[in-house]
């Protein structure tokens, strides 16, 4: 029974880590999209390309 509890806790920890990773990824992606919109609005081409590269790298 004790081994089963340890396994359950490990699986629960992994699931929590996956949820947290997904939330951080979503938050960071939204930040980058907003910054890209701002770069486009201001005509900042260098920032746009840098942010677009970051976004593409995150999706891999």
PDBQT receptor file of N, H, CA, C and O in Angstrom, charges set to zero:
ATOM      1  N   UNK A   1       0.822  -1.199   0.000  1.00  0.00    +0.000 N 
ATOM      2  CA  UNK A   1       0.000   0.000   0.000  1.00  0.00    +0.000 C 
ATOM      3  C   UNK A   1       0.864   1.259   0.000  1.00  0.00    +0.000 C 
ATOM      4  O   UNK A   1       0.532   2.242  -0.663  1.00  0.00    +0.000 OA
ATOM      5  N   UNK A   2       1.958   1.230   0.734  1.00  0.00    +0.000 N 
ATOM      6  H   UNK A   2       2.227   0.431   1.272  1.00  0.00    +0.000 HD
ATOM      7  CA  UNK A   2       2.840   2.394   0.817  1.00  0.00    +0.000 C 
ATOM      8  C   UNK A   2       3.477   2.709  -0.532  1.00  0.00    +0.000 C 
ATOM      9  O   UNK A   2       3.620   3.874  -0.902  1.00  0.00    +0.000 OA
ATOM     10  N   UNK A   3       3.859   1.656  -1.266  1.00  0.00    +0.000 N 
ATOM     11  H   UNK A   3       3.742   0.709  -0.965  1.00  0.00    +0.000 HD
ATOM     12  CA  UNK A   3       4.468   1.851  -2.579  1.00  0.00    +0.000 C 
ATOM     13  C   UNK A   3       3.467   2.497  -3.540  1.00  0.00    +0.000 C 
ATOM     14  O   UNK A   3       3.832   3.330  -4.370  1.00  0.00    +0.000 OA
ATOM     15  N   UNK A   4       2.217   2.102  -3.413  1.00  0.00    +0.000 N 
ATOM     16  H   UNK A   4       1.920   1.425  -2.739  1.00  0.00    +0.000 HD
ATOM     17  CA  UNK A   4       1.176   2.660  -4.266  1.00  0.00    +0.000 C 
ATOM     18  C   UNK A   4       0.978   4.157  -3.973  1.00  0.00    +0.000 C 
ATOM     19  O   UNK A   4       0.741   4.950  -4.883  1.00  0.00    +0.000 OA
ATOM     20  N   UNK A   5       1.079   4.523  -2.699  1.00  0.00    +0.000 N 
ATOM     21  H   UNK A   5       1.272   3.879  -1.959  1.00  0.00    +0.000 HD
ATOM     22  CA  UNK A   5       0.931   5.927  -2.316  1.00  0.00    +0.000 C 
ATOM     23  C   UNK A   5       2.075   6.760  -2.891  1.00  0.00    +0.000 C 
ATOM     24  O   UNK A   5       1.853   7.873  -3.367  1.00  0.00    +0.000 OA
ATOM     25  N   UNK A   6       3.283   6.233  -2.849  1.00  0.00    +0.000 N 
ATOM     26  H   UNK A   6       3.463   5.328  -2.462  1.00  0.00    +0.000 HD
ATOM     27  CA  UNK A   6       4.442   6.933  -3.390  1.00  0.00    +0.000 C 
ATOM     28  C   UNK A   6       4.276   7.120  -4.894  1.00  0.00    +0.000 C 
ATOM     29  O   UNK A   6       4.560   8.196  -5.421  1.00  0.00    +0.000 OA
ATOM     30  N   UNK A   7       3.818   6.082  -5.584  1.00  0.00    +0.000 N 
ATOM     31  H   UNK A   7       3.588   5.208  -5.156  1.00  0.00    +0.000 HD
ATOM     32  CA  UNK A   7       3.594   6.160  -7.026  1.00  0.00    +0.000 C 
ATOM     33  C   UNK A   7       2.519   7.195  -7.344  1.00  0.00    +0.000 C 
ATOM     34  O   UNK A   7       2.669   7.986  -8.274  1.00  0.00    +0.000 OA
ATOM     35  N   UNK A   8       1.446   7.187  -6.578  1.00  0.00    +0.000 N 
ATOM     36  H   UNK A   8       1.323   6.543  -5.823  1.00  0.00    +0.000 HD
ATOM     37  CA  UNK A   8       0.360   8.150  -6.780  1.00  0.00    +0.000 C 
ATOM     38  C   UNK A   8       0.865   9.576  -6.592  1.00  0.00    +0.000 C 
ATOM     39  O   UNK A   8       0.560  10.458  -7.393  1.00  0.00    +0.000 OA
ATOM     40  N   UNK A   9       1.633   9.798  -5.537  1.00  0.00    +0.000 N 
ATOM     41  H   UNK A   9       1.882   9.080  -4.886  1.00  0.00    +0.000 HD
ATOM     42  CA  UNK A   9       2.161  11.136  -5.271  1.00  0.00    +0.000 C 
ATOM     43  C   UNK A   9       3.119  11.585  -6.371  1.00  0.00    +0.000 C 
ATOM     44  O   UNK A   9       3.139  12.760  -6.737  1.00  0.00    +0.000 OA
ATOM     45  N   UNK A  10       3.908  10.660  -6.893  1.00  0.00    +0.000 N 
ATOM     46  H   UNK A  10       3.892   9.706  -6.596  1.00  0.00    +0.000 HD
ATOM     47  CA  UNK A  10       4.823  10.995  -7.989  1.00  0.00    +0.000 C 
ATOM     48  C   UNK A  10       4.035  11.372  -9.239  1.00  0.00    +0.000 C 
ATOM     49  O   UNK A  10       4.368  12.347  -9.913  1.00  0.00    +0.000 OA
ATOM     50  N   UNK A  11       3.002  10.612  -9.547  1.00  0.00    +0.000 N 
ATOM     51  H   UNK A  11       2.732   9.820  -8.999  1.00  0.00    +0.000 HD
ATOM     52  CA  UNK A  11       2.169  10.907 -10.714  1.00  0.00    +0.000 C 
ATOM     53  C   UNK A  11       1.438  12.238 -10.539  1.00  0.00    +0.000 C 
ATOM     54  O   UNK A  11       1.312  13.012 -11.487  1.00  0.00    +0.000 OA
ATOM     55  N   UNK A  12       0.964  12.495  -9.340  1.00  0.00    +0.000 N 
ATOM     56  H   UNK A  12       1.066  11.866  -8.569  1.00  0.00    +0.000 HD
ATOM     57  CA  UNK A  12       0.285  13.756  -9.055  1.00  0.00    +0.000 C 
ATOM     58  C   UNK A  12       1.249  14.928  -9.221  1.00  0.00    +0.000 C 
ATOM     59  O   UNK A  12       0.875  15.976  -9.748  1.00  0.00    +0.000 OA
ATOM     60  N   UNK A  13       2.480  14.748  -8.772  1.00  0.00    +0.000 N 
ATOM     61  H   UNK A  13       2.783  13.897  -8.344  1.00  0.00    +0.000 HD
ATOM     62  CA  UNK A  13       3.500  15.777  -8.931  1.00  0.00    +0.000 C 
ATOM     63  C   UNK A  13       3.806  16.048 -10.392  1.00  0.00    +0.000 C 
ATOM     64  O   UNK A  13       3.961  17.201 -10.796  1.00  0.00    +0.000 OA
ATOM     65  N   UNK A  14       3.894  14.989 -11.184  1.00  0.00    +0.000 N 
ATOM     66  H   UNK A  14       3.769  14.053 -10.855  1.00  0.00    +0.000 HD
ATOM     67  CA  UNK A  14       4.145  15.152 -12.619  1.00  0.00    +0.000 C 
ATOM     68  C   UNK A  14       2.988  15.871 -13.307  1.00  0.00    +0.000 C 
ATOM     69  O   UNK A  14       3.201  16.734 -14.158  1.00  0.00    +0.000 OA
ATOM     70  N   UNK A  15       1.781  15.514 -12.936  1.00  0.00    +0.000 N 
ATOM     71  H   UNK A  15       1.607  14.813 -12.244  1.00  0.00    +0.000 HD
ATOM     72  CA  UNK A  15       0.610  16.168 -13.526  1.00  0.00    +0.000 C 
ATOM     73  C   UNK A  15       0.585  17.654 -13.168  1.00  0.00    +0.000 C 
ATOM     74  O   UNK A  15       0.283  18.495 -14.015  1.00  0.00    +0.000 OA
ATOM     75  N   UNK A  16       0.902  17.970 -11.922  1.00  0.00    +0.000 N 
ATOM     76  H   UNK A  16       1.147  17.286 -11.235  1.00  0.00    +0.000 HD
ATOM     77  CA  UNK A  16       0.935  19.372 -11.496  1.00  0.00    +0.000 C 
ATOM     78  C   UNK A  16       2.014  20.137 -12.256  1.00  0.00    +0.000 C 
ATOM     79  O   UNK A  16       1.802  21.281 -12.657  1.00  0.00    +0.000 OA
ATOM     80  N   UNK A  17       3.154  19.517 -12.450  1.00  0.00    +0.000 N 
ATOM     81  H   UNK A  17       3.326  18.587 -12.124  1.00  0.00    +0.000 HD
ATOM     82  CA  UNK A  17       4.243  20.153 -13.193  1.00  0.00    +0.000 C 
ATOM     83  C   UNK A  17       3.839  20.414 -14.646  1.00  0.00    +0.000 C 
ATOM     84  O   UNK A  17       4.164  21.462 -15.204  1.00  0.00    +0.000 OA
ATOM     85  N   UNK A  18       3.135  19.466 -15.251  1.00  0.00    +0.000 N 
ATOM     86  H   UNK A  18       2.871  18.614 -14.798  1.00  0.00    +0.000 HD
ATOM     87  CA  UNK A  18       2.683  19.641 -16.631  1.00  0.00    +0.000 C 
ATOM     88  C   UNK A  18       1.689  20.798 -16.739  1.00  0.00    +0.000 C 
ATOM     89  O   UNK A  18       1.761  21.595 -17.675  1.00  0.00    +0.000 OA
ATOM     90  N   UNK A  19       0.770  20.891 -15.790  1.00  0.00    +0.000 N 
ATOM     91  H   UNK A  19       0.712  20.244 -15.030  1.00  0.00    +0.000 HD
ATOM     92  CA  UNK A  19      -0.214  21.975 -15.794  1.00  0.00    +0.000 C 
ATOM     93  C   UNK A  19       0.491  23.318 -15.627  1.00  0.00    +0.000 C 
ATOM     94  O   UNK A  19       0.168  24.284 -16.318  1.00  0.00    +0.000 OA
ATOM     95  N   UNK A  20       1.447  23.376 -14.715  1.00  0.00    +0.000 N 
ATOM     96  H   UNK A  20       1.709  22.591 -14.154  1.00  0.00    +0.000 HD
ATOM     97  CA  UNK A  20       2.191  24.613 -14.491  1.00  0.00    +0.000 C 
ATOM     98  C   UNK A  20       2.999  25.006 -15.725  1.00  0.00    +0.000 C 
ATOM     99  O   UNK A  20       3.010  26.173 -16.115  1.00  0.00    +0.000 OA
ATOM    100  N   UNK A  21       3.673  24.040 -16.337  1.00  0.00    +0.000 N 
ATOM    101  H   UNK A  21       3.664  23.091 -16.019  1.00  0.00    +0.000 HD
ATOM    102  CA  UNK A  21       4.444  24.317 -17.556  1.00  0.00    +0.000 C 
ATOM    103  C   UNK A  21       3.552  24.869 -18.662  1.00  0.00    +0.000 C 
ATOM    104  O   UNK A  21       3.931  25.807 -19.364  1.00  0.00    +0.000 OA
ATOM    105  N   UNK A  22       2.380  24.290 -18.813  1.00  0.00    +0.000 N 
ATOM    106  H   UNK A  22       2.072  23.528 -18.243  1.00  0.00    +0.000 HD
ATOM    107  CA  UNK A  22       1.442  24.743 -19.845  1.00  0.00    +0.000 C 
ATOM    108  C   UNK A  22       0.951  26.161 -19.552  1.00  0.00    +0.000 C 
ATOM    109  O   UNK A  22       0.817  26.974 -20.466  1.00  0.00    +0.000 OA
ATOM    110  N   UNK A  23       0.686  26.456 -18.289  1.00  0.00    +0.000 N 
ATOM    111  H   UNK A  23       0.794  25.795 -17.546  1.00  0.00    +0.000 HD
ATOM    112  CA  UNK A  23       0.228  27.795 -17.915  1.00  0.00    +0.000 C 
ATOM    113  C   UNK A  23       1.313  28.839 -18.175  1.00  0.00    +0.000 C 
ATOM    114  O   UNK A  23       1.026  29.926 -18.675  1.00  0.00    +0.000 OA
ATOM    115  N   UNK A  24       2.552  28.509 -17.837  1.00  0.00    +0.000 N 
ATOM    116  H   UNK A  24       2.785  27.626 -17.431  1.00  0.00    +0.000 HD
ATOM    117  CA  UNK A  24       3.665  29.433 -18.068  1.00  0.00    +0.000 C 
ATOM    118  C   UNK A  24       3.864  29.655 -19.565  1.00  0.00    +0.000 C 
ATOM    119  O   UNK A  24       4.086  30.783 -20.005  1.00  0.00    +0.000 OA
ATOM    120  N   UNK A  25       3.784  28.584 -20.343  1.00  0.00    +0.000 N 
ATOM    121  H   UNK A  25       3.604  27.667 -19.985  1.00  0.00    +0.000 HD
ATOM    122  CA  UNK A  25       3.931  28.697 -21.793  1.00  0.00    +0.000 C 
ATOM    123  C   UNK A  25       2.835  29.583 -22.388  1.00  0.00    +0.000 C 
ATOM    124  O   UNK A  25       3.107  30.432 -23.236  1.00  0.00    +0.000 OA
ATOM    125  N   UNK A  26       1.610  29.380 -21.943  1.00  0.00    +0.000 N 
ATOM    126  H   UNK A  26       1.389  28.690 -21.254  1.00  0.00    +0.000 HD
ATOM    127  CA  UNK A  26       0.491  30.188 -22.445  1.00  0.00    +0.000 C 
ATOM    128  C   UNK A  26       0.678  31.656 -22.073  1.00  0.00    +0.000 C 
ATOM    129  O   UNK A  26       0.458  32.540 -22.900  1.00  0.00    +0.000 OA
ATOM    130  N   UNK A  27       1.084  31.919 -20.833  1.00  0.00    +0.000 N 
ATOM    131  H   UNK A  27       1.264  31.201 -20.160  1.00  0.00    +0.000 HD
ATOM    132  CA  UNK A  27       1.297  33.294 -20.381  1.00  0.00    +0.000 C 
ATOM    133  C   UNK A  27       2.399  33.965 -21.191  1.00  0.00    +0.000 C 
ATOM    134  O   UNK A  27       2.237  35.097 -21.648  1.00  0.00    +0.000 OA
ATOM    135  N   UNK A  28       3.511  33.271 -21.368  1.00  0.00    +0.000 N 
ATOM    136  H   UNK A  28       3.642  32.352 -20.997  1.00  0.00    +0.000 HD
ATOM    137  CA  UNK A  28       4.647  33.834 -22.117  1.00  0.00    +0.000 C 
ATOM    138  C   UNK A  28       4.268  34.072 -23.582  1.00  0.00    +0.000 C 
ATOM    139  O   UNK A  28       4.653  35.083 -24.170  1.00  0.00    +0.000 OA
ATOM    140  N   UNK A  29       3.516  33.140 -24.164  1.00  0.00    +0.000 N 
ATOM    141  H   UNK A  29       3.203  32.319 -23.686  1.00  0.00    +0.000 HD
ATOM    142  CA  UNK A  29       3.069  33.293 -25.549  1.00  0.00    +0.000 C 
ATOM    143  C   UNK A  29       2.194  34.536 -25.696  1.00  0.00    +0.000 C 
ATOM    144  O   UNK A  29       2.356  35.302 -26.645  1.00  0.00    +0.000 OA
ATOM    145  N   UNK A  30       1.274  34.734 -24.762  1.00  0.00    +0.000 N 
ATOM    146  H   UNK A  30       1.142  34.112 -23.991  1.00  0.00    +0.000 HD
ATOM    147  CA  UNK A  30       0.412  35.917 -24.809  1.00  0.00    +0.000 C 
ATOM    148  C   UNK A  30       1.225  37.199 -24.676  1.00  0.00    +0.000 C 
ATOM    149  O   UNK A  30       0.942  38.191 -25.348  1.00  0.00    +0.000 OA
ATOM    150  N   UNK A  31       2.240  37.180 -23.805  1.00  0.00    +0.000 N 
ATOM    151  H   UNK A  31       2.470  36.374 -23.259  1.00  0.00    +0.000 HD
ATOM    152  CA  UNK A  31       3.109  38.351 -23.655  1.00  0.00    +0.000 C 
ATOM    153  C   UNK A  31       3.823  38.666 -24.969  1.00  0.00    +0.000 C 
ATOM    154  O   UNK A  31       3.907  39.825 -25.374  1.00  0.00    +0.000 OA
ATOM    155  N   UNK A  32       4.328  37.641 -25.621  1.00  0.00    +0.000 N 
ATOM    156  H   UNK A  32       4.259  36.699 -25.291  1.00  0.00    +0.000 HD
ATOM    157  CA  UNK A  32       5.055  37.844 -26.874  1.00  0.00    +0.000 C 
ATOM    158  C   UNK A  32       4.113  38.370 -27.957  1.00  0.00    +0.000 C 
ATOM    159  O   UNK A  32       4.484  39.269 -28.712  1.00  0.00    +0.000 OA
ATOM    160  N   UNK A  33       2.898  37.819 -28.039  1.00  0.00    +0.000 N 
ATOM    161  H   UNK A  33       2.597  37.089 -27.426  1.00  0.00    +0.000 HD
ATOM    162  CA  UNK A  33       1.934  38.319 -29.030  1.00  0.00    +0.000 C 
ATOM    163  C   UNK A  33       1.626  39.804 -28.805  1.00  0.00    +0.000 C 
ATOM    164  O   UNK A  33       1.545  40.575 -29.761  1.00  0.00    +0.000 OA
ATOM    165  N   UNK A  34       1.456  40.197 -27.550  1.00  0.00    +0.000 N 
ATOM    166  H   UNK A  34       1.521  39.571 -26.773  1.00  0.00    +0.000 HD
ATOM    167  CA  UNK A  34       1.195  41.613 -27.256  1.00  0.00    +0.000 C 
ATOM    168  C   UNK A  34       2.385  42.478 -27.653  1.00  0.00    +0.000 C 
ATOM    169  O   UNK A  34       2.214  43.559 -28.215  1.00  0.00    +0.000 OA
ATOM    170  N   UNK A  35       3.588  41.999 -27.359  1.00  0.00    +0.000 N 
ATOM    171  H   UNK A  35       3.727  41.120 -26.902  1.00  0.00    +0.000 HD
ATOM    172  CA  UNK A  35       4.791  42.757 -27.717  1.00  0.00    +0.000 C 
ATOM    173  C   UNK A  35       4.956  42.835 -29.232  1.00  0.00    +0.000 C 
ATOM    174  O   UNK A  35       5.411  43.851 -29.758  1.00  0.00    +0.000 OA
ATOM    175  N   UNK A  36       4.586  41.761 -29.933  1.00  0.00    +0.000 N 
ATOM    176  H   UNK A  36       4.217  40.936 -29.506  1.00  0.00    +0.000 HD
ATOM    177  CA  UNK A  36       4.636  41.778 -31.401  1.00  0.00    +0.000 C 
ATOM    178  C   UNK A  36       3.656  42.813 -31.942  1.00  0.00    +0.000 C 
ATOM    179  O   UNK A  36       3.992  43.576 -32.848  1.00  0.00    +0.000 OA
ATOM    180  N   UNK A  37       2.447  42.843 -31.389  1.00  0.00    +0.000 N 
ATOM    181  H   UNK A  37       2.174  42.224 -30.653  1.00  0.00    +0.000 HD
ATOM    182  CA  UNK A  37       1.462  43.845 -31.813  1.00  0.00    +0.000 C 
ATOM    183  C   UNK A  37       1.996  45.260 -31.604  1.00  0.00    +0.000 C 
ATOM    184  O   UNK A  37       1.828  46.133 -32.455  1.00  0.00    +0.000 OA
ATOM    185  N   UNK A  38       2.637  45.471 -30.463  1.00  0.00    +0.000 N 
ATOM    186  H   UNK A  38       2.774  44.762 -29.771  1.00  0.00    +0.000 HD
ATOM    187  CA  UNK A  38       3.191  46.792 -30.168  1.00  0.00    +0.000 C 
ATOM    188  C   UNK A  38       4.324  47.138 -31.142  1.00  0.00    +0.000 C 
ATOM    189  O   UNK A  38       4.419  48.271 -31.613  1.00  0.00    +0.000 OA
ATOM    190  N   UNK A  39       5.173  46.161 -31.438  1.00  0.00    +0.000 N 
ATOM    191  H   UNK A  39       5.096  45.240 -31.056  1.00  0.00    +0.000 HD
ATOM    192  CA  UNK A  39       6.272  46.393 -32.382  1.00  0.00    +0.000 C 
ATOM    193  C   UNK A  39       5.728  46.722 -33.768  1.00  0.00    +0.000 C 
ATOM    194  O   UNK A  39       6.260  47.592 -34.457  1.00  0.00    +0.000 OA
ATOM    195  N   UNK A  40       4.675  46.033 -34.173  1.00  0.00    +0.000 N 
ATOM    196  H   UNK A  40       4.243  45.326 -33.613  1.00  0.00    +0.000 HD
ATOM    197  CA  UNK A  40       4.066  46.318 -35.476  1.00  0.00    +0.000 C 
ATOM    198  C   UNK A  40       3.443  47.711 -35.496  1.00  0.00    +0.000 C 
ATOM    199  O   UNK A  40       3.563  48.440 -36.480  1.00  0.00    +0.000 OA
ATOM    200  N   UNK A  41       2.783  48.068 -34.410  1.00  0.00    +0.000 N 
ATOM    201  H   UNK A  41       2.685  47.476 -33.611  1.00  0.00    +0.000 HD
ATOM    202  CA  UNK A  41       2.148  49.390 -34.335  1.00  0.00    +0.000 C 
ATOM    203  C   UNK A  41       3.164  50.523 -34.408  1.00  0.00    +0.000 C 
ATOM    204  O   UNK A  41       2.910  51.570 -35.003  1.00  0.00    +0.000 OA
ATOM    205  N   UNK A  42       4.314  50.291 -33.792  1.00  0.00    +0.000 N 
ATOM    206  H   UNK A  42       4.520  49.440 -33.309  1.00  0.00    +0.000 HD
ATOM    207  CA  UNK A  42       5.330  51.349 -33.769  1.00  0.00    +0.000 C 
ATOM    208  C   UNK A  42       6.298  51.255 -34.940  1.00  0.00    +0.000 C 
ATOM    209  O   UNK A  42       7.159  52.120 -35.106  1.00  0.00    +0.000 OA
ATOM    210  N   UNK A  43       6.163  50.212 -35.753  1.00  0.00    +0.000 N 
ATOM    211  H   UNK A  43       5.464  49.510 -35.619  1.00  0.00    +0.000 HD
ATOM    212  CA  UNK A  43       7.040  50.054 -36.914  1.00  0.00    +0.000 C 
ATOM    213  C   UNK A  43       8.445  49.587 -36.568  1.00  0.00    +0.000 C 
ATOM    214  O   UNK A  43       9.386  49.805 -37.331  1.00  0.00    +0.000 OA
ATOM    215  N   UNK A  44       8.582  48.937 -35.405  1.00  0.00    +0.000 N 
ATOM    216  H   UNK A  44       7.817  48.760 -34.786  1.00  0.00    +0.000 HD
ATOM    217  CA  UNK A  44       9.891  48.457 -34.947  1.00  0.00    +0.000 C 
ATOM    218  C   UNK A  44      10.165  47.072 -35.544  1.00  0.00    +0.000 C 
ATOM    219  O   UNK A  44       9.824  46.048 -34.953  1.00  0.00    +0.000 OA
ATOM    220  N   UNK A  45      10.774  47.067 -36.699  1.00  0.00    +0.000 N 
ATOM    221  H   UNK A  45      11.051  47.900 -37.178  1.00  0.00    +0.000 HD
ATOM    222  CA  UNK A  45      10.995  45.832 -37.454  1.00  0.00    +0.000 C 
ATOM    223  C   UNK A  45      11.945  44.870 -36.734  1.00  0.00    +0.000 C 
ATOM    224  O   UNK A  45      11.704  43.663 -36.713  1.00  0.00    +0.000 OA
ATOM    225  N   UNK A  46      13.017  45.397 -36.147  1.00  0.00    +0.000 N 
ATOM    226  H   UNK A  46      13.213  46.378 -36.164  1.00  0.00    +0.000 HD
ATOM    227  CA  UNK A  46      13.990  44.538 -35.457  1.00  0.00    +0.000 C 
ATOM    228  C   UNK A  46      13.348  43.792 -34.288  1.00  0.00    +0.000 C 
ATOM    229  O   UNK A  46      13.554  42.591 -34.115  1.00  0.00    +0.000 OA
ATOM    230  N   UNK A  47      12.567  44.520 -33.489  1.00  0.00    +0.000 N 
ATOM    231  H   UNK A  47      12.399  45.496 -33.630  1.00  0.00    +0.000 HD
ATOM    232  CA  UNK A  47      11.884  43.892 -32.356  1.00  0.00    +0.000 C 
ATOM    233  C   UNK A  47      10.878  42.864 -32.841  1.00  0.00    +0.000 C 
ATOM    234  O   UNK A  47      10.762  41.783 -32.264  1.00  0.00    +0.000 OA
ATOM    235  N   UNK A  48      10.155  43.196 -33.893  1.00  0.00    +0.000 N 
ATOM    236  H   UNK A  48      10.250  44.074 -34.362  1.00  0.00    +0.000 HD
ATOM    237  CA  UNK A  48       9.188  42.249 -34.450  1.00  0.00    +0.000 C 
ATOM    238  C   UNK A  48       9.864  40.934 -34.828  1.00  0.00    +0.000 C 
ATOM    239  O   UNK A  48       9.390  39.862 -34.450  1.00  0.00    +0.000 OA
ATOM    240  N   UNK A  49      10.962  41.008 -35.567  1.00  0.00    +0.000 N 
ATOM    241  H   UNK A  49      11.347  41.879 -35.874  1.00  0.00    +0.000 HD
ATOM    242  CA  UNK A  49      11.649  39.788 -35.999  1.00  0.00    +0.000 C 
ATOM    243  C   UNK A  49      12.227  39.010 -34.819  1.00  0.00    +0.000 C 
ATOM    244  O   UNK A  49      12.195  37.780 -34.808  1.00  0.00    +0.000 OA
ATOM    245  N   UNK A  50      12.754  39.723 -33.830  1.00  0.00    +0.000 N 
ATOM    246  H   UNK A  50      12.780  40.723 -33.839  1.00  0.00    +0.000 HD
ATOM    247  CA  UNK A  50      13.302  39.057 -32.647  1.00  0.00    +0.000 C 
ATOM    248  C   UNK A  50      12.198  38.310 -31.890  1.00  0.00    +0.000 C 
ATOM    249  O   UNK A  50      12.376  37.161 -31.484  1.00  0.00    +0.000 OA
ATOM    250  N   UNK A  51      11.066  38.977 -31.711  1.00  0.00    +0.000 N 
ATOM    251  H   UNK A  51      10.922  39.910 -32.041  1.00  0.00    +0.000 HD
ATOM    252  CA  UNK A  51       9.951  38.358 -30.993  1.00  0.00    +0.000 C 
ATOM    253  C   UNK A  51       9.331  37.213 -31.789  1.00  0.00    +0.000 C 
ATOM    254  O   UNK A  51       8.951  36.191 -31.217  1.00  0.00    +0.000 OA
ATOM    255  N   UNK A  52       9.229  37.380 -33.091  1.00  0.00    +0.000 N 
ATOM    256  H   UNK A  52       9.538  38.211 -33.556  1.00  0.00    +0.000 HD
ATOM    257  CA  UNK A  52       8.688  36.311 -33.936  1.00  0.00    +0.000 C 
ATOM    258  C   UNK A  52       9.575  35.074 -33.854  1.00  0.00    +0.000 C 
ATOM    259  O   UNK A  52       9.077  33.948 -33.836  1.00  0.00    +0.000 OA
ATOM    260  N   UNK A  53      10.887  35.284 -33.804  1.00  0.00    +0.000 N 
ATOM    261  H   UNK A  53      11.291  36.198 -33.819  1.00  0.00    +0.000 HD
ATOM    262  CA  UNK A  53      11.815  34.156 -33.667  1.00  0.00    +0.000 C 
ATOM    263  C   UNK A  53      11.627  33.476 -32.313  1.00  0.00    +0.000 C 
ATOM    264  O   UNK A  53      11.614  32.248 -32.229  1.00  0.00    +0.000 OA
ATOM    265  N   UNK A  54      11.480  34.275 -31.252  1.00  0.00    +0.000 N 
ATOM    266  H   UNK A  54      11.490  35.272 -31.320  1.00  0.00    +0.000 HD
ATOM    267  CA  UNK A  54      11.242  33.704 -29.921  1.00  0.00    +0.000 C 
ATOM    268  C   UNK A  54       9.973  32.862 -29.916  1.00  0.00    +0.000 C 
ATOM    269  O   UNK A  54       9.942  31.763 -29.362  1.00  0.00    +0.000 OA
ATOM    270  N   UNK A  55       8.940  33.388 -30.535  1.00  0.00    +0.000 N 
ATOM    271  H   UNK A  55       8.964  34.280 -30.985  1.00  0.00    +0.000 HD
ATOM    272  CA  UNK A  55       7.662  32.675 -30.584  1.00  0.00    +0.000 C 
ATOM    273  C   UNK A  55       7.810  31.359 -31.343  1.00  0.00    +0.000 C 
ATOM    274  O   UNK A  55       7.314  30.324 -30.898  1.00  0.00    +0.000 OA
ATOM    275  N   UNK A  56       8.483  31.397 -32.473  1.00  0.00    +0.000 N 
ATOM    276  H   UNK A  56       8.887  32.238 -32.834  1.00  0.00    +0.000 HD
ATOM    277  CA  UNK A  56       8.700  30.176 -33.251  1.00  0.00    +0.000 C 
ATOM    278  C   UNK A  56       9.550  29.170 -32.490  1.00  0.00    +0.000 C 
ATOM    279  O   UNK A  56       9.289  27.968 -32.551  1.00  0.00    +0.000 OA
ATOM    280  N   UNK A  57      10.557  29.644 -31.777  1.00  0.00    +0.000 N 
ATOM    281  H   UNK A  57      10.769  30.620 -31.728  1.00  0.00    +0.000 HD
ATOM    282  CA  UNK A  57      11.408  28.750 -30.992  1.00  0.00    +0.000 C 
ATOM    283  C   UNK A  57      10.619  28.079 -29.867  1.00  0.00    +0.000 C 
ATOM    284  O   UNK A  57      10.867  26.919 -29.537  1.00  0.00    +0.000 OA
ATOM    285  N   UNK A  58       9.677  28.803 -29.284  1.00  0.00    +0.000 N 
ATOM    286  H   UNK A  58       9.475  29.745 -29.551  1.00  0.00    +0.000 HD
ATOM    287  CA  UNK A  58       8.859  28.242 -28.208  1.00  0.00    +0.000 C 
ATOM    288  C   UNK A  58       7.928  27.150 -28.719  1.00  0.00    +0.000 C 
ATOM    289  O   UNK A  58       7.606  26.213 -27.988  1.00  0.00    +0.000 OA
ATOM    290  N   UNK A  59       7.501  27.265 -29.952  1.00  0.00    +0.000 N 
ATOM    291  H   UNK A  59       7.762  28.026 -30.546  1.00  0.00    +0.000 HD
ATOM    292  CA  UNK A  59       6.543  26.299 -30.502  1.00  0.00    +0.000 C 
ATOM    293  C   UNK A  59       7.197  24.987 -30.909  1.00  0.00    +0.000 C 
ATOM    294  O   UNK A  59       6.505  24.015 -31.213  1.00  0.00    +0.000 OA
ATOM    295  N   UNK A  60       8.504  24.954 -30.917  1.00  0.00    +0.000 N 
ATOM    296  H   UNK A  60       9.066  25.744 -30.671  1.00  0.00    +0.000 HD
ATOM    297  CA  UNK A  60       9.207  23.722 -31.308  1.00  0.00    +0.000 C 
ATOM    298  C   UNK A  60       9.328  22.769 -30.173  1.00  0.00    +0.000 C 
ATOM    299  O   UNK A  60       9.892  21.687 -30.334  1.00  0.00    +0.000 OA
TER     300      UNK A  60
